[in-house]
Amino acid sequence: MRVVRLSAFAKINLGLEVLGLRQDGYHELRTLFQTIDLHDDLVLSLRKAGIVVRCDHPLVPKGSGNIVSRAAEELARFARVGAGVEIALTKRIPVAGGLGGGSSDAAAALLGLDRLWGLGLGPSRLHPLARRLGADVPYFLMGGTVLGLGRGDEVYPLRHQLAAHVVVVDPERPVKTAAVFHHIDRSLTPRENSYTIFRFVSRDLEGEKGLSILTNDLEEATLAEAPELRETLSRIRGILVESGCSLAALSGSGSSYFGLFDGARQASLARRALRSAGFKTFASRTLSLGQYRDRLSRALGRRRT
Ligand code: C5P
């Protein structure tokens, strides 16, 4: 294979609990990840040697500061690959928006290069490399409705995969994740005994939805980092709630906000209301673990494993 084209899907965090600070400087998390069909695109073309990443988005770093370049370099070193690659990256997922765009691009690059370079490693053997690249990268080797523990890099799929319409709102104010976690340490007490995700997962086993109990512990820290967002996020939330969403929340460290809807009509009315209030929005749908794997397998020219 000389060219591999694949999409890198965004995630939202349905809930996120910060349990404490770890010895390695990261934070112990309990989070529910959900992939959605908003995506970036990658085209990987075989070269004789060298790793070149092209992306014309102004917020995407050039050279080895780019997580896609790092993914390719790490994999080449790990698997002692002689060949090179040119990767063209088209961004659609807001950058520094809490939607995991960079992490997803990196995971897609690992999976795509595994195919392009004929390594045959598969997601499980790519997992240690993914962890080194970033805490959210391993999740994107899996996708769907997933419980994330540890730094967020220990991932376990839920039995019930969520199916919903998602309206994503981009307040167009990039926020740095590290800065948000820094505010958690300075001004907030991490909740060591937080049970909303536990309750949600238990109810889920009984077939109840109960999404509205989920919260994001990072929201106050994000507002400490970007105080000008307080009013904006509260307006966005107000419109989503009025439109009848089953959950409205900040995704990860923000600043993207999202609403989940059971019906397409409700979601499109919400989107219209948000757009007429001047917000940039994306209409999206959840991707279950099975749907996510199907999309990737098709792109990689493989039957589902
Ligand atoms: O691993 P990643 O590069 O995506 O994380 C970005 C930053 O977010 C880290 O440098 C760290 O400051 C913070 N973080 C954290 N605890 C986590 C995940 C991320 O403190 N579980």
Boltz pocket constraint, residues with backbone or C-beta under 6 A from the ligand:
constraints:
  - pocket:
      binder: B
      contacts: [[A, 25], [A, 26], [A, 27], [A, 28], [A, 29], [A, 133], [A, 134], [A, 135], [A, 136], [A, 150], [A, 151], [A, 152], [A, 177], [A, 178], [A, 179], [A, 181]]
      max_distance: 6.0
